[in-house]
Amino acid sequence: YRAGPEITWMVDSEKFQEKLPLIKPRPPSPRLFILGLLAGWWLGLGVLFVSVIAGGIPVDVRNAWPMLPKLLTGLLFPVGISFISLFGGELFTGNSMSMLIGLYARRITVLQLLYNWFVVLVSNFAGAVFTVYIFGKLTYLYKTEPWLSYVRGTAVTKINLDPDVAFIRSIAANALVCTC
């Protein structure tokens, strides 16, 4: 049995993932925070895009076909993730994977990992909240039906999820987002 090119590609990919944390901005560089804000911006735009399209489905249609908004969300949310890949940004989910691989390969320290995670998580959150606040709240995007009931219903559903269920649901989505 001879290993084909796909085996070489996987080994190269693993080596790349090990070295990736070494090229990430180091403290006290503001670059990491700015790239984190940028990723939050793209995610915020993705959320706005999804909620305007999926939330724009009339309430009676949403009630009769509850899978329709979920289908549209699944098809449209990757637009925000694609923007991060195309235009740049540091996303917490992808950093969680790449920085852990770097730590496992002993290329970075625990302190470097924690610094990266903290800065990227805070900046992703700030960028996303800012984007949704400016373009969602201040423009009254969700003030009328059918968007108001969609956003409220989504929020209530997510808040009332059992933590175990929320964690299990997040595994597949975050595994896909780790590629960003």
N, C-alpha and C positions, 0 to 999 in steps of 0.2 A: 504494500500500500504506500502510495506517495502522496504527500500533502499537496493540495492544489493551491492556487493563488489566494483563495479565500482564507486559508489558514495564515498565510503571510500577512494578509490585510488585517486580520484580527490581532495578530501580535503587534503590528505597527500601530493599530488603534489603541491597544493597551499601553504601549510605550508613550504615545502621544498624550493619553489621559494622565499618565504619571507625571509628565513634564508640564502639563497645562497650568498647574498651580504656580509654577515658577515664573510664568510670564504675567501673572496677575499683578496689578499695582500693589506696591508695598506701603506700609504706613510711613509717614503721615500723608500720603498722596491723596489729593482731593479727587483724582481721576476715578477711583473705585466708587466713590459716592455719586459722582456725576453719571457714571455708567449705570449705576443702580437706579438712579432717578429716571434715566432714559428708559430702562426696561420697565419700570413702573408706569411710565407714560404710555408705552406701547400696550401694556396689559390693560391699562385704564381705557385706552381707545378701543381695544378689543371687547371689553365689557360693555362699553357704550354701544358699539356696533351690534353686538349680540342682543342686548336688551331692547334696542330700538326695533330690530327686525323680529325677534321672537316675541317681544312684548307687544308688538303691533298687531299680532293676531287677535281678532275680536274675541272677547271673553266667551261667548257661546261656542265658538269654534274650538277654543282652548279647552273648554270643559268637555266637549264631545270627543276631541282628539288630543288627550293630554300628552301623547308622545311627540306631537308636532313641535312644540317649543324646544323640547329636549333634543330632537333631531336637528333642528336649526342651530341650536347652541353648539352641539357637537361638530357640526359642519363649519360654523362660522368663527368660533373662538380661536381656532388655530391661526387665524389671520394675525392676531396680536402676537402670538408666539413666532410666526413667520417674520414679522417686522423686527423682532429682536435679532433673529438670525441674519436678516438682510441688512439692517441698518445699525446694529450694534446695541450693546447693553449687557449688564451683568444681572442675571436672574438668579434669585436665591436657590431655586430648585436645582438648576444645573450646577451651581457652585457647591451645593451640598454634596453632589456626587463627585465632581472633579477634585474638590479639596479633600474629601475622604480618601480618594484613591491616592492623592499626593501624600497624605499623612501615612497611609498604609505602606506606601513605597519609601517612606522615610525621607521624602524630599522637602517637607515642610514640618514645622513644629505645631504643637497643639495651640499655642498662642497665636500663630499666624492663621490657623484655621478659624479660631474663635473671632479674631479681628475681622476676617473676611466675612464670616457669617453675619456678625453683628451689623457691620456697615452696609452690606448688601440687603439684608432683611429690612433694616430701617429705611434705607433709601428706596427700595421697591415699594414699601408701604406708602411712604410719603409721595412718591411719584404717582402711584395709582390713585390715592385719595385726592390729591391735588387735581389730577386730570378729570376724575369723575365729578368732583365738586364744581370745578369751573364750567365744564361742558354739560354736566347733567343737572346739577342743582341750580346753578345761577341762570341757566337758560330755560328753566321750568320744563325740562324734557319729560319728566315723569309726573307732571301735575294733573294730567287728564287721563281718562280711560282710552285705550285699554292698558296703557303703560303703568299707570298707578297700581292697579290690582296685580299686574304681573310682578313688579318689583317688590311690592309688599308680600305677595304670596311666596316669592322666592326667598325673601329674607326670613319670613316666619318658618318656612320649611327647613331652611338650613339651621336656624337657631334651635329648633326643636328636635334635631337629629340626635339620636343616642350617640355619645362619643365613639363607641366601638364601631358603629355603622359608618359614621363620618370618616373614621380612620381607614376602614376597609375600602370605602368608596374612593378615597384619595390615592390609593396605591397605584392603580392603573393609570390614572390621569397624570400623576407626578412622574411615573416611570417614563411616559411619553415626553413630558416636558423636560426631563433631565437631558434630553438630547440637545436642548437649546444652549 
